C-alpha cells in the first residue's frame, strides 16, 4: 500500500499520516505493524489454500493407482 492508500484506508489525509510519523512515531509504527500483520495473514491464508489444493490433488492421484 502507498501512503495515499493507507491514509484513505484510515480516513485521514496523507499529511496527517506524515505528521503522525514525525510527531507520534509509536502510533505510526503500530499502524504499520497492524497493516503488515493483516497482509501476512492474507498471504498465509492464500498459501495454505494453495497447499491444501495440491495435497488434495496428490491424494486423488494416489487413490487412482
PDBQT receptor file of N, H, CA, C and O in Angstrom, charges set to zero:
ATOM      1  N   UNK A   1       0.836  -1.183   0.000  1.00  0.00    +0.000 N 
ATOM      2  CA  UNK A   1       0.000   0.000   0.000  1.00  0.00    +0.000 C 
ATOM      3  C   UNK A   1       0.887   1.255   0.000  1.00  0.00    +0.000 C 
ATOM      4  O   UNK A   1       1.930   1.296   0.652  1.00  0.00    +0.000 OA
ATOM      5  N   UNK A   2       0.460   2.237  -0.721  1.00  0.00    +0.000 N 
ATOM      6  H   UNK A   2      -0.387   2.204  -1.251  1.00  0.00    +0.000 HD
ATOM      7  CA  UNK A   2       1.157   3.517  -0.677  1.00  0.00    +0.000 C 
ATOM      8  C   UNK A   2       0.662   4.307   0.531  1.00  0.00    +0.000 C 
ATOM      9  O   UNK A   2      -0.333   3.942   1.158  1.00  0.00    +0.000 OA
ATOM     10  N   UNK A   3       1.359   5.384   0.848  1.00  0.00    +0.000 N 
ATOM     11  H   UNK A   3       2.167   5.681   0.339  1.00  0.00    +0.000 HD
ATOM     12  CA  UNK A   3       0.896   6.220   1.958  1.00  0.00    +0.000 C 
ATOM     13  C   UNK A   3      -0.485   6.795   1.650  1.00  0.00    +0.000 C 
ATOM     14  O   UNK A   3      -1.304   6.971   2.552  1.00  0.00    +0.000 OA
ATOM     15  N   UNK A   4      -0.737   7.084   0.390  1.00  0.00    +0.000 N 
ATOM     16  H   UNK A   4      -0.071   6.941  -0.343  1.00  0.00    +0.000 HD
ATOM     17  CA  UNK A   4      -2.059   7.589  -0.009  1.00  0.00    +0.000 C 
ATOM     18  C   UNK A   4      -3.132   6.526   0.253  1.00  0.00    +0.000 C 
ATOM     19  O   UNK A   4      -4.214   6.835   0.752  1.00  0.00    +0.000 OA
ATOM     20  N   UNK A   5      -2.820   5.275  -0.088  1.00  0.00    +0.000 N 
ATOM     21  H   UNK A   5      -1.941   5.024  -0.493  1.00  0.00    +0.000 HD
ATOM     22  CA  UNK A   5      -3.752   4.171   0.160  1.00  0.00    +0.000 C 
ATOM     23  C   UNK A   5      -4.013   4.001   1.657  1.00  0.00    +0.000 C 
ATOM     24  O   UNK A   5      -5.152   3.836   2.095  1.00  0.00    +0.000 OA
ATOM     25  N   UNK A   6      -2.932   4.045   2.422  1.00  0.00    +0.000 N 
ATOM     26  H   UNK A   6      -2.007   4.178   2.067  1.00  0.00    +0.000 HD
ATOM     27  CA  UNK A   6      -3.058   3.875   3.874  1.00  0.00    +0.000 C 
ATOM     28  C   UNK A   6      -3.892   4.999   4.470  1.00  0.00    +0.000 C 
ATOM     29  O   UNK A   6      -4.772   4.757   5.296  1.00  0.00    +0.000 OA
ATOM     30  N   UNK A   7      -3.615   6.225   4.050  1.00  0.00    +0.000 N 
ATOM     31  H   UNK A   7      -2.900   6.422   3.379  1.00  0.00    +0.000 HD
ATOM     32  CA  UNK A   7      -4.380   7.374   4.554  1.00  0.00    +0.000 C 
ATOM     33  C   UNK A   7      -5.855   7.221   4.211  1.00  0.00    +0.000 C 
ATOM     34  O   UNK A   7      -6.720   7.476   5.048  1.00  0.00    +0.000 OA
ATOM     35  N   UNK A   8      -6.142   6.807   2.985  1.00  0.00    +0.000 N 
ATOM     36  H   UNK A   8      -5.439   6.600   2.304  1.00  0.00    +0.000 HD
ATOM     37  CA  UNK A   8      -7.537   6.590   2.585  1.00  0.00    +0.000 C 
ATOM     38  C   UNK A   8      -8.196   5.506   3.407  1.00  0.00    +0.000 C 
ATOM     39  O   UNK A   8      -9.347   5.645   3.821  1.00  0.00    +0.000 OA
ATOM     40  N   UNK A   9      -7.471   4.422   3.645  1.00  0.00    +0.000 N 
ATOM     41  H   UNK A   9      -6.536   4.308   3.308  1.00  0.00    +0.000 HD
ATOM     42  CA  UNK A   9      -7.987   3.320   4.449  1.00  0.00    +0.000 C 
ATOM     43  C   UNK A   9      -8.314   3.784   5.865  1.00  0.00    +0.000 C 
ATOM     44  O   UNK A   9      -9.313   3.369   6.453  1.00  0.00    +0.000 OA
ATOM     45  N   UNK A  10      -7.443   4.666   6.409  1.00  0.00    +0.000 N 
ATOM     46  H   UNK A  10      -6.632   5.003   5.931  1.00  0.00    +0.000 HD
ATOM     47  CA  UNK A  10      -7.637   5.161   7.772  1.00  0.00    +0.000 C 
ATOM     48  C   UNK A  10      -8.617   6.338   7.844  1.00  0.00    +0.000 C 
ATOM     49  O   UNK A  10      -9.073   6.716   8.923  1.00  0.00    +0.000 OA
ATOM     50  N   UNK A  11      -8.930   6.906   6.686  1.00  0.00    +0.000 N 
ATOM     51  H   UNK A  11      -8.559   6.599   5.809  1.00  0.00    +0.000 HD
ATOM     52  CA  UNK A  11      -9.851   8.042   6.664  1.00  0.00    +0.000 C 
ATOM     53  C   UNK A  11      -9.202   9.348   7.096  1.00  0.00    +0.000 C 
ATOM     54  O   UNK A  11      -9.857  10.214   7.675  1.00  0.00    +0.000 OA
ATOM     55  N   UNK A  12      -7.901   9.486   6.809  1.00  0.00    +0.000 N 
ATOM     56  H   UNK A  12      -7.368   8.783   6.338  1.00  0.00    +0.000 HD
ATOM     57  CA  UNK A  12      -7.185  10.719   7.147  1.00  0.00    +0.000 C 
ATOM     58  C   UNK A  12      -6.447  11.207   5.903  1.00  0.00    +0.000 C 
ATOM     59  O   UNK A  12      -6.316  10.478   4.920  1.00  0.00    +0.000 OA
ATOM     60  N   UNK A  13      -5.970  12.446   5.958  1.00  0.00    +0.000 N 
ATOM     61  H   UNK A  13      -6.076  13.038   6.757  1.00  0.00    +0.000 HD
ATOM     62  CA  UNK A  13      -5.165  12.991   4.869  1.00  0.00    +0.000 C 
ATOM     63  C   UNK A  13      -3.772  12.370   4.900  1.00  0.00    +0.000 C 
ATOM     64  O   UNK A  13      -3.316  11.887   5.937  1.00  0.00    +0.000 OA
ATOM     65  N   UNK A  14      -3.115  12.390   3.762  1.00  0.00    +0.000 N 
ATOM     66  H   UNK A  14      -3.485  12.783   2.920  1.00  0.00    +0.000 HD
ATOM     67  CA  UNK A  14      -1.736  11.910   3.691  1.00  0.00    +0.000 C 
ATOM     68  C   UNK A  14      -0.856  12.751   4.616  1.00  0.00    +0.000 C 
ATOM     69  O   UNK A  14       0.053  12.228   5.259  1.00  0.00    +0.000 OA
ATOM     70  N   UNK A  15      -1.131  14.055   4.678  1.00  0.00    +0.000 N 
ATOM     71  H   UNK A  15      -1.870  14.480   4.155  1.00  0.00    +0.000 HD
ATOM     72  CA  UNK A  15      -0.349  14.932   5.550  1.00  0.00    +0.000 C 
ATOM     73  C   UNK A  15      -0.510  14.538   7.014  1.00  0.00    +0.000 C 
ATOM     74  O   UNK A  15       0.451  14.603   7.781  1.00  0.00    +0.000 OA
ATOM     75  N   UNK A  16      -1.702  14.135   7.406  1.00  0.00    +0.000 N 
ATOM     76  H   UNK A  16      -2.483  14.083   6.783  1.00  0.00    +0.000 HD
ATOM     77  CA  UNK A  16      -1.931  13.677   8.778  1.00  0.00    +0.000 C 
ATOM     78  C   UNK A  16      -1.077  12.449   9.065  1.00  0.00    +0.000 C 
ATOM     79  O   UNK A  16      -0.468  12.340  10.129  1.00  0.00    +0.000 OA
ATOM     80  N   UNK A  17      -1.036  11.530   8.114  1.00  0.00    +0.000 N 
ATOM     81  H   UNK A  17      -1.531  11.618   7.249  1.00  0.00    +0.000 HD
ATOM     82  CA  UNK A  17      -0.222  10.327   8.274  1.00  0.00    +0.000 C 
ATOM     83  C   UNK A  17       1.257  10.697   8.417  1.00  0.00    +0.000 C 
ATOM     84  O   UNK A  17       1.964  10.130   9.249  1.00  0.00    +0.000 OA
ATOM     85  N   UNK A  18       1.716  11.638   7.612  1.00  0.00    +0.000 N 
ATOM     86  H   UNK A  18       1.142  12.099   6.935  1.00  0.00    +0.000 HD
ATOM     87  CA  UNK A  18       3.108  12.089   7.716  1.00  0.00    +0.000 C 
ATOM     88  C   UNK A  18       3.375  12.765   9.058  1.00  0.00    +0.000 C 
ATOM     89  O   UNK A  18       4.432  12.574   9.659  1.00  0.00    +0.000 OA
ATOM     90  N   UNK A  19       2.408  13.557   9.520  1.00  0.00    +0.000 N 
ATOM     91  H   UNK A  19       1.549  13.712   9.032  1.00  0.00    +0.000 HD
ATOM     92  CA  UNK A  19       2.552  14.207  10.822  1.00  0.00    +0.000 C 
ATOM     93  C   UNK A  19       2.649  13.168  11.932  1.00  0.00    +0.000 C 
ATOM     94  O   UNK A  19       3.460  13.312  12.846  1.00  0.00    +0.000 OA
ATOM     95  N   UNK A  20       1.830  12.125  11.861  1.00  0.00    +0.000 N 
ATOM     96  H   UNK A  20       1.171  12.008  11.118  1.00  0.00    +0.000 HD
ATOM     97  CA  UNK A  20       1.894  11.062  12.861  1.00  0.00    +0.000 C 
ATOM     98  C   UNK A  20       3.263  10.401  12.841  1.00  0.00    +0.000 C 
ATOM     99  O   UNK A  20       3.810  10.060  13.890  1.00  0.00    +0.000 OA
ATOM    100  N   UNK A  21       3.817  10.222  11.644  1.00  0.00    +0.000 N 
ATOM    101  H   UNK A  21       3.373  10.500  10.792  1.00  0.00    +0.000 HD
ATOM    102  CA  UNK A  21       5.134   9.600  11.522  1.00  0.00    +0.000 C 
ATOM    103  C   UNK A  21       6.185  10.426  12.249  1.00  0.00    +0.000 C 
ATOM    104  O   UNK A  21       7.095   9.875  12.868  1.00  0.00    +0.000 OA
ATOM    105  N   UNK A  22       6.059  11.749  12.174  1.00  0.00    +0.000 N 
ATOM    106  H   UNK A  22       5.319  12.197  11.671  1.00  0.00    +0.000 HD
ATOM    107  CA  UNK A  22       7.029  12.645  12.821  1.00  0.00    +0.000 C 
ATOM    108  C   UNK A  22       6.727  12.868  14.300  1.00  0.00    +0.000 C 
ATOM    109  O   UNK A  22       7.625  12.803  15.140  1.00  0.00    +0.000 OA
ATOM    110  N   UNK A  23       5.460  13.130  14.613  1.00  0.00    +0.000 N 
ATOM    111  H   UNK A  23       4.730  13.183  13.931  1.00  0.00    +0.000 HD
ATOM    112  CA  UNK A  23       5.112  13.550  15.975  1.00  0.00    +0.000 C 
ATOM    113  C   UNK A  23       4.605  12.421  16.872  1.00  0.00    +0.000 C 
ATOM    114  O   UNK A  23       4.649  12.533  18.097  1.00  0.00    +0.000 OA
ATOM    115  N   UNK A  24       4.132  11.352  16.272  1.00  0.00    +0.000 N 
ATOM    116  H   UNK A  24       4.096  11.262  15.277  1.00  0.00    +0.000 HD
ATOM    117  CA  UNK A  24       3.622  10.201  17.036  1.00  0.00    +0.000 C 
ATOM    118  C   UNK A  24       4.192   8.909  16.451  1.00  0.00    +0.000 C 
ATOM    119  O   UNK A  24       3.455   8.083  15.913  1.00  0.00    +0.000 OA
ATOM    120  N   UNK A  25       5.499   8.745  16.560  1.00  0.00    +0.000 N 
ATOM    121  H   UNK A  25       6.098   9.416  16.997  1.00  0.00    +0.000 HD
ATOM    122  CA  UNK A  25       6.129   7.586  15.917  1.00  0.00    +0.000 C 
ATOM    123  C   UNK A  25       5.613   6.239  16.418  1.00  0.00    +0.000 C 
ATOM    124  O   UNK A  25       5.568   5.277  15.651  1.00  0.00    +0.000 OA
ATOM    125  N   UNK A  26       5.228   6.155  17.678  1.00  0.00    +0.000 N 
ATOM    126  H   UNK A  26       5.265   6.937  18.300  1.00  0.00    +0.000 HD
ATOM    127  CA  UNK A  26       4.696   4.889  18.194  1.00  0.00    +0.000 C 
ATOM    128  C   UNK A  26       3.350   4.560  17.555  1.00  0.00    +0.000 C 
ATOM    129  O   UNK A  26       3.093   3.408  17.208  1.00  0.00    +0.000 OA
ATOM    130  N   UNK A  27       2.499   5.555  17.401  1.00  0.00    +0.000 N 
ATOM    131  H   UNK A  27       2.708   6.491  17.684  1.00  0.00    +0.000 HD
ATOM    132  CA  UNK A  27       1.207   5.355  16.741  1.00  0.00    +0.000 C 
ATOM    133  C   UNK A  27       1.429   4.915  15.297  1.00  0.00    +0.000 C 
ATOM    134  O   UNK A  27       0.810   3.960  14.829  1.00  0.00    +0.000 OA
ATOM    135  N   UNK A  28       2.302   5.610  14.608  1.00  0.00    +0.000 N 
ATOM    136  H   UNK A  28       2.805   6.387  14.988  1.00  0.00    +0.000 HD
ATOM    137  CA  UNK A  28       2.608   5.288  13.209  1.00  0.00    +0.000 C 
ATOM    138  C   UNK A  28       3.153   3.856  13.098  1.00  0.00    +0.000 C 
ATOM    139  O   UNK A  28       2.749   3.103  12.213  1.00  0.00    +0.000 OA
ATOM    140  N   UNK A  29       4.065   3.491  13.993  1.00  0.00    +0.000 N 
ATOM    141  H   UNK A  29       4.393   4.103  14.712  1.00  0.00    +0.000 HD
ATOM    142  CA  UNK A  29       4.652   2.148  13.988  1.00  0.00    +0.000 C 
ATOM    143  C   UNK A  29       3.588   1.085  14.202  1.00  0.00    +0.000 C 
ATOM    144  O   UNK A  29       3.578   0.067  13.510  1.00  0.00    +0.000 OA
ATOM    145  N   UNK A  30       2.694   1.313  15.156  1.00  0.00    +0.000 N 
ATOM    146  H   UNK A  30       2.703   2.140  15.718  1.00  0.00    +0.000 HD
ATOM    147  CA  UNK A  30       1.631   0.339  15.446  1.00  0.00    +0.000 C 
ATOM    148  C   UNK A  30       0.702   0.192  14.244  1.00  0.00    +0.000 C 
ATOM    149  O   UNK A  30       0.292  -0.920  13.911  1.00  0.00    +0.000 OA
ATOM    150  N   UNK A  31       0.372   1.285  13.603  1.00  0.00    +0.000 N 
ATOM    151  H   UNK A  31       0.705   2.189  13.873  1.00  0.00    +0.000 HD
ATOM    152  CA  UNK A  31      -0.479   1.230  12.413  1.00  0.00    +0.000 C 
ATOM    153  C   UNK A  31       0.203   0.415  11.319  1.00  0.00    +0.000 C 
ATOM    154  O   UNK A  31      -0.415  -0.460  10.713  1.00  0.00    +0.000 OA
ATOM    155  N   UNK A  32       1.475   0.703  11.070  1.00  0.00    +0.000 N 
ATOM    156  H   UNK A  32       1.977   1.413  11.562  1.00  0.00    +0.000 HD
ATOM    157  CA  UNK A  32       2.209  -0.016  10.020  1.00  0.00    +0.000 C 
ATOM    158  C   UNK A  32       2.350  -1.500  10.353  1.00  0.00    +0.000 C 
ATOM    159  O   UNK A  32       2.231  -2.351   9.472  1.00  0.00    +0.000 OA
ATOM    160  N   UNK A  33       2.602  -1.807  11.619  1.00  0.00    +0.000 N 
ATOM    161  H   UNK A  33       2.698  -1.115  12.335  1.00  0.00    +0.000 HD
ATOM    162  CA  UNK A  33       2.709  -3.210  12.030  1.00  0.00    +0.000 C 
ATOM    163  C   UNK A  33       1.373  -3.925  11.848  1.00  0.00    +0.000 C 
ATOM    164  O   UNK A  33       1.326  -5.062  11.379  1.00  0.00    +0.000 OA
ATOM    165  N   UNK A  34       0.302  -3.255  12.221  1.00  0.00    +0.000 N 
ATOM    166  H   UNK A  34       0.340  -2.331  12.602  1.00  0.00    +0.000 HD
ATOM    167  CA  UNK A  34      -1.022  -3.853  12.063  1.00  0.00    +0.000 C 
ATOM    168  C   UNK A  34      -1.328  -4.152  10.610  1.00  0.00    +0.000 C 
ATOM    169  O   UNK A  34      -1.857  -5.217  10.290  1.00  0.00    +0.000 OA
ATOM    170  N   UNK A  35      -1.000  -3.224   9.733  1.00  0.00    +0.000 N 
ATOM    171  H   UNK A  35      -0.571  -2.359   9.993  1.00  0.00    +0.000 HD
ATOM    172  CA  UNK A  35      -1.230  -3.442   8.304  1.00  0.00    +0.000 C 
ATOM    173  C   UNK A  35      -0.344  -4.562   7.771  1.00  0.00    +0.000 C 
ATOM    174  O   UNK A  35      -0.780  -5.355   6.937  1.00  0.00    +0.000 OA
ATOM    175  N   UNK A  36       0.894  -4.630   8.246  1.00  0.00    +0.000 N 
ATOM    176  H   UNK A  36       1.249  -3.985   8.923  1.00  0.00    +0.000 HD
ATOM    177  CA  UNK A  36       1.798  -5.690   7.814  1.00  0.00    +0.000 C 
ATOM    178  C   UNK A  36       1.299  -7.053   8.284  1.00  0.00    +0.000 C 
ATOM    179  O   UNK A  36       1.380  -8.033   7.545  1.00  0.00    +0.000 OA
ATOM    180  N   UNK A  37       0.788  -7.115   9.498  1.00  0.00    +0.000 N 
ATOM    181  H   UNK A  37       0.723  -6.318  10.098  1.00  0.00    +0.000 HD
ATOM    182  CA  UNK A  37       0.249  -8.373  10.025  1.00  0.00    +0.000 C 
ATOM    183  C   UNK A  37      -0.966  -8.797   9.215  1.00  0.00    +0.000 C 
ATOM    184  O   UNK A  37      -1.116  -9.970   8.873  1.00  0.00    +0.000 OA
ATOM    185  N   UNK A  38      -1.829  -7.843   8.911  1.00  0.00    +0.000 N 
ATOM    186  H   UNK A  38      -1.707  -6.890   9.189  1.00  0.00    +0.000 HD
ATOM    187  CA  UNK A  38      -3.018  -8.135   8.113  1.00  0.00    +0.000 C 
ATOM    188  C   UNK A  38      -2.619  -8.714   6.754  1.00  0.00    +0.000 C 
ATOM    189  O   UNK A  38      -3.223  -9.680   6.289  1.00  0.00    +0.000 OA
ATOM    190  N   UNK A  39      -1.611  -8.131   6.123  1.00  0.00    +0.000 N 
ATOM    191  H   UNK A  39      -1.120  -7.346   6.501  1.00  0.00    +0.000 HD
ATOM    192  CA  UNK A  39      -1.129  -8.614   4.830  1.00  0.00    +0.000 C 
ATOM    193  C   UNK A  39      -0.507 -10.000   4.963  1.00  0.00    +0.000 C 
ATOM    194  O   UNK A  39      -0.724 -10.861   4.110  1.00  0.00    +0.000 OA
ATOM    195  N   UNK A  40       0.259 -10.221   6.022  1.00  0.00    +0.000 N 
ATOM    196  H   UNK A  40       0.435  -9.522   6.715  1.00  0.00    +0.000 HD
ATOM    197  CA  UNK A  40       0.891 -11.527   6.241  1.00  0.00    +0.000 C 
ATOM    198  C   UNK A  40      -0.156 -12.614   6.454  1.00  0.00    +0.000 C 
ATOM    199  O   UNK A  40      -0.003 -13.729   5.955  1.00  0.00    +0.000 OA
ATOM    200  N   UNK A  41      -1.212 -12.299   7.187  1.00  0.00    +0.000 N 
ATOM    201  H   UNK A  41      -1.336 -11.393   7.592  1.00  0.00    +0.000 HD
ATOM    202  CA  UNK A  41      -2.286 -13.271   7.415  1.00  0.00    +0.000 C 
ATOM    203  C   UNK A  41      -2.967 -13.604   6.088  1.00  0.00    +0.000 C 
ATOM    204  O   UNK A  41      -3.262 -14.767   5.812  1.00  0.00    +0.000 OA
ATOM    205  N   UNK A  42      -3.213 -12.593   5.278  1.00  0.00    +0.000 N 
ATOM    206  H   UNK A  42      -2.973 -11.648   5.502  1.00  0.00    +0.000 HD
ATOM    207  CA  UNK A  42      -3.843 -12.802   3.975  1.00  0.00    +0.000 C 
ATOM    208  C   UNK A  42      -2.972 -13.703   3.104  1.00  0.00    +0.000 C 
ATOM    209  O   UNK A  42      -3.474 -14.647   2.493  1.00  0.00    +0.000 OA
ATOM    210  N   UNK A  43      -1.673 -13.420   3.043  1.00  0.00    +0.000 N 
ATOM    211  H   UNK A  43      -1.265 -12.653   3.539  1.00  0.00    +0.000 HD
ATOM    212  CA  UNK A  43      -0.753 -14.226   2.247  1.00  0.00    +0.000 C 
ATOM    213  C   UNK A  43      -0.668 -15.652   2.784  1.00  0.00    +0.000 C 
ATOM    214  O   UNK A  43      -0.629 -16.608   2.008  1.00  0.00    +0.000 OA
ATOM    215  N   UNK A  44      -0.639 -15.798   4.099  1.00  0.00    +0.000 N 
ATOM    216  H   UNK A  44      -0.670 -15.022   4.729  1.00  0.00    +0.000 HD
ATOM    217  CA  UNK A  44      -0.578 -17.132   4.710  1.00  0.00    +0.000 C 
ATOM    218  C   UNK A  44      -1.809 -17.941   4.354  1.00  0.00    +0.000 C 
ATOM    219  O   UNK A  44      -1.711 -19.134   4.067  1.00  0.00    +0.000 OA
ATOM    220  N   UNK A  45      -2.957 -17.307   4.372  1.00  0.00    +0.000 N 
ATOM    221  H   UNK A  45      -3.037 -16.338   4.606  1.00  0.00    +0.000 HD
ATOM    222  CA  UNK A  45      -4.204 -17.987   4.015  1.00  0.00    +0.000 C 
ATOM    223  C   UNK A  45      -4.157 -18.446   2.560  1.00  0.00    +0.000 C 
ATOM    224  O   UNK A  45      -4.565 -19.563   2.242  1.00  0.00    +0.000 OA
ATOM    225  N   UNK A  46      -3.661 -17.584   1.686  1.00  0.00    +0.000 N 
ATOM    226  H   UNK A  46      -3.330 -16.677   1.945  1.00  0.00    +0.000 HD
ATOM    227  CA  UNK A  46      -3.560 -17.944   0.269  1.00  0.00    +0.000 C 
ATOM    228  C   UNK A  46      -2.604 -19.124   0.075  1.00  0.00    +0.000 C 
ATOM    229  O   UNK A  46      -2.892 -20.038  -0.697  1.00  0.00    +0.000 OA
ATOM    230  N   UNK A  47      -1.465 -19.101   0.780  1.00  0.00    +0.000 N 
ATOM    231  H   UNK A  47      -1.232 -18.359   1.407  1.00  0.00    +0.000 HD
ATOM    232  CA  UNK A  47      -0.503 -20.201   0.686  1.00  0.00    +0.000 C 
ATOM    233  C   UNK A  47      -1.110 -21.494   1.225  1.00  0.00    +0.000 C 
ATOM    234  O   UNK A  47      -0.924 -22.560   0.638  1.00  0.00    +0.000 OA
ATOM    235  N   UNK A  48      -1.831 -21.402   2.335  1.00  0.00    +0.000 N 
ATOM    236  H   UNK A  48      -1.982 -20.536   2.811  1.00  0.00    +0.000 HD
ATOM    237  CA  UNK A  48      -2.476 -22.578   2.910  1.00  0.00    +0.000 C 
ATOM    238  C   UNK A  48      -3.467 -23.184   1.920  1.00  0.00    +0.000 C 
ATOM    239  O   UNK A  48      -3.495 -24.397   1.715  1.00  0.00    +0.000 OA
ATOM    240  N   UNK A  49      -4.282 -22.317   1.306  1.00  0.00    +0.000 N 
ATOM    241  H   UNK A  49      -4.260 -21.331   1.472  1.00  0.00    +0.000 HD
ATOM    242  CA  UNK A  49      -5.281 -22.810   0.358  1.00  0.00    +0.000 C 
ATOM    243  C   UNK A  49      -4.616 -23.475  -0.843  1.00  0.00    +0.000 C 
ATOM    244  O   UNK A  49      -5.098 -24.497  -1.332  1.00  0.00    +0.000 OA
ATOM    245  N   UNK A  50      -3.511 -22.901  -1.321  1.00  0.00    +0.000 N 
ATOM    246  H   UNK A  50      -3.120 -22.071  -0.924  1.00  0.00    +0.000 HD
ATOM    247  CA  UNK A  50      -2.786 -23.492  -2.446  1.00  0.00    +0.000 C 
ATOM    248  C   UNK A  50      -2.205 -24.848  -2.057  1.00  0.00    +0.000 C 
ATOM    249  O   UNK A  50      -2.322 -25.817  -2.807  1.00  0.00    +0.000 OA
ATOM    250  N   UNK A  51      -1.579 -24.913  -0.883  1.00  0.00    +0.000 N 
ATOM    251  H   UNK A  51      -1.484 -24.126  -0.273  1.00  0.00    +0.000 HD
ATOM    252  CA  UNK A  51      -1.012 -26.179  -0.425  1.00  0.00    +0.000 C 
ATOM    253  C   UNK A  51      -2.093 -27.232  -0.195  1.00  0.00    +0.000 C 
ATOM    254  O   UNK A  51      -1.896 -28.408  -0.498  1.00  0.00    +0.000 OA
ATOM    255  N   UNK A  52      -3.212 -26.814   0.330  1.00  0.00    +0.000 N 
ATOM    256  H   UNK A  52      -3.373 -25.858   0.577  1.00  0.00    +0.000 HD
ATOM    257  CA  UNK A  52      -4.326 -27.727   0.559  1.00  0.00    +0.000 C 
ATOM    258  C   UNK A  52      -4.823 -28.300  -0.767  1.00  0.00    +0.000 C 
ATOM    259  O   UNK A  52      -5.121 -29.491  -0.863  1.00  0.00    +0.000 OA
ATOM    260  N   UNK A  53      -4.909 -27.455  -1.776  1.00  0.00    +0.000 N 
ATOM    261  H   UNK A  53      -4.667 -26.488  -1.698  1.00  0.00    +0.000 HD
ATOM    262  CA  UNK A  53      -5.336 -27.901  -3.101  1.00  0.00    +0.000 C 
ATOM    263  C   UNK A  53      -4.337 -28.891  -3.694  1.00  0.00    +0.000 C 
ATOM    264  O   UNK A  53      -4.727 -29.899  -4.283  1.00  0.00    +0.000 OA
ATOM    265  N   UNK A  54      -3.060 -28.599  -3.535  1.00  0.00    +0.000 N 
ATOM    266  H   UNK A  54      -2.743 -27.781  -3.056  1.00  0.00    +0.000 HD
ATOM    267  CA  UNK A  54      -2.019 -29.510  -4.026  1.00  0.00    +0.000 C 
ATOM    268  C   UNK A  54      -2.124 -30.858  -3.317  1.00  0.00    +0.000 C 
ATOM    269  O   UNK A  54      -2.015 -31.904  -3.957  1.00  0.00    +0.000 OA
ATOM    270  N   UNK A  55      -2.332 -30.840  -2.011  1.00  0.00    +0.000 N 
ATOM    271  H   UNK A  55      -2.420 -29.990  -1.491  1.00  0.00    +0.000 HD
ATOM    272  CA  UNK A  55      -2.450 -32.078  -1.241  1.00  0.00    +0.000 C 
ATOM    273  C   UNK A  55      -3.657 -32.894  -1.699  1.00  0.00    +0.000 C 
ATOM    274  O   UNK A  55      -3.575 -34.115  -1.826  1.00  0.00    +0.000 OA
ATOM    275  N   UNK A  56      -4.773 -32.218  -1.943  1.00  0.00    +0.000 N 
ATOM    276  H   UNK A  56      -4.840 -31.226  -1.839  1.00  0.00    +0.000 HD
ATOM    277  CA  UNK A  56      -5.982 -32.927  -2.409  1.00  0.00    +0.000 C 
ATOM    278  C   UNK A  56      -5.747 -33.550  -3.770  1.00  0.00    +0.000 C 
ATOM    279  O   UNK A  56      -6.142 -34.689  -4.018  1.00  0.00    +0.000 OA
ATOM    280  N   UNK A  57      -5.095 -32.789  -4.661  1.00  0.00    +0.000 N 
ATOM    281  H   UNK A  57      -4.774 -31.863  -4.459  1.00  0.00    +0.000 HD
ATOM    282  CA  UNK A  57      -4.797 -33.320  -5.991  1.00  0.00    +0.000 C 
ATOM    283  C   UNK A  57      -3.876 -34.529  -5.894  1.00  0.00    +0.000 C 
ATOM    284  O   UNK A  57      -4.075 -35.517  -6.600  1.00  0.00    +0.000 OA
ATOM    285  N   UNK A  58      -2.877 -34.458  -5.032  1.00  0.00    +0.000 N 
ATOM    286  H   UNK A  58      -2.716 -33.655  -4.458  1.00  0.00    +0.000 HD
ATOM    287  CA  UNK A  58      -1.947 -35.577  -4.853  1.00  0.00    +0.000 C 
ATOM    288  C   UNK A  58      -2.676 -36.793  -4.302  1.00  0.00    +0.000 C 
ATOM    289  O   UNK A  58      -2.412 -37.921  -4.718  1.00  0.00    +0.000 OA
ATOM    290  N   UNK A  59      -3.588 -36.567  -3.371  1.00  0.00    +0.000 N 
ATOM    291  H   UNK A  59      -3.802 -35.650  -3.033  1.00  0.00    +0.000 HD
ATOM    292  CA  UNK A  59      -4.339 -37.672  -2.776  1.00  0.00    +0.000 C 
ATOM    293  C   UNK A  59      -5.216 -38.342  -3.842  1.00  0.00    +0.000 C 
ATOM    294  O   UNK A  59      -5.313 -39.568  -3.893  1.00  0.00    +0.000 OA
ATOM    295  N   UNK A  60      -5.850 -37.532  -4.687  1.00  0.00    +0.000 N 
ATOM    296  H   UNK A  60      -5.771 -36.536  -4.646  1.00  0.00    +0.000 HD
ATOM    297  CA  UNK A  60      -6.671 -38.092  -5.772  1.00  0.00    +0.000 C 
ATOM    298  C   UNK A  60      -5.813 -38.936  -6.708  1.00  0.00    +0.000 C 
ATOM    299  O   UNK A  60      -6.232 -40.005  -7.150  1.00  0.00    +0.000 OA
ATOM    300  N   UNK A  61      -4.608 -38.447  -7.006  1.00  0.00    +0.000 N 
ATOM    301  H   UNK A  61      -4.268 -37.579  -6.646  1.00  0.00    +0.000 HD
ATOM    302  CA  UNK A  61      -3.693 -39.160  -7.894  1.00  0.00    +0.000 C 
ATOM    303  C   UNK A  61      -3.298 -40.517  -7.292  1.00  0.00    +0.000 C 
ATOM    304  O   UNK A  61      -3.271 -41.529  -7.993  1.00  0.00    +0.000 OA
ATOM    305  N   UNK A  62      -2.998 -40.525  -6.012  1.00  0.00    +0.000 N 
ATOM    306  H   UNK A  62      -3.020 -39.703  -5.443  1.00  0.00    +0.000 HD
ATOM    307  CA  UNK A  62      -2.588 -41.755  -5.328  1.00  0.00    +0.000 C 
ATOM    308  C   UNK A  62      -3.756 -42.742  -5.283  1.00  0.00    +0.000 C 
ATOM    309  O   UNK A  62      -3.547 -43.944  -5.441  1.00  0.00    +0.000 OA
ATOM    310  N   UNK A  63      -4.957 -42.265  -5.076  1.00  0.00    +0.000 N 
ATOM    311  H   UNK A  63      -5.127 -41.288  -4.948  1.00  0.00    +0.000 HD
ATOM    312  CA  UNK A  63      -6.135 -43.140  -4.973  1.00  0.00    +0.000 C 
ATOM    313  C   UNK A  63      -6.457 -43.796  -6.319  1.00  0.00    +0.000 C 
ATOM    314  O   UNK A  63      -7.021 -44.889  -6.356  1.00  0.00    +0.000 OA
ATOM    315  N   UNK A  64      -6.100 -43.135  -7.421  1.00  0.00    +0.000 N 
ATOM    316  H   UNK A  64      -5.642 -42.247  -7.391  1.00  0.00    +0.000 HD
ATOM    317  CA  UNK A  64      -6.377 -43.703  -8.744  1.00  0.00    +0.000 C 
ATOM    318  C   UNK A  64      -5.507 -44.906  -9.030  1.00  0.00    +0.000 C 
ATOM    319  O   UNK A  64      -5.888 -45.763  -9.829  1.00  0.00    +0.000 OA
ATOM    320  N   UNK A  65      -4.358 -44.992  -8.404  1.00  0.00    +0.000 N 
ATOM    321  H   UNK A  65      -4.049 -44.296  -7.756  1.00  0.00    +0.000 HD
ATOM    322  CA  UNK A  65      -3.425 -46.101  -8.677  1.00  0.00    +0.000 C 
ATOM    323  C   UNK A  65      -3.771 -47.325  -7.914  1.00  0.00    +0.000 C 
ATOM    324  O   UNK A  65      -3.086 -48.341  -8.033  1.00  0.00    +0.000 OA
TER     325      UNK A  65
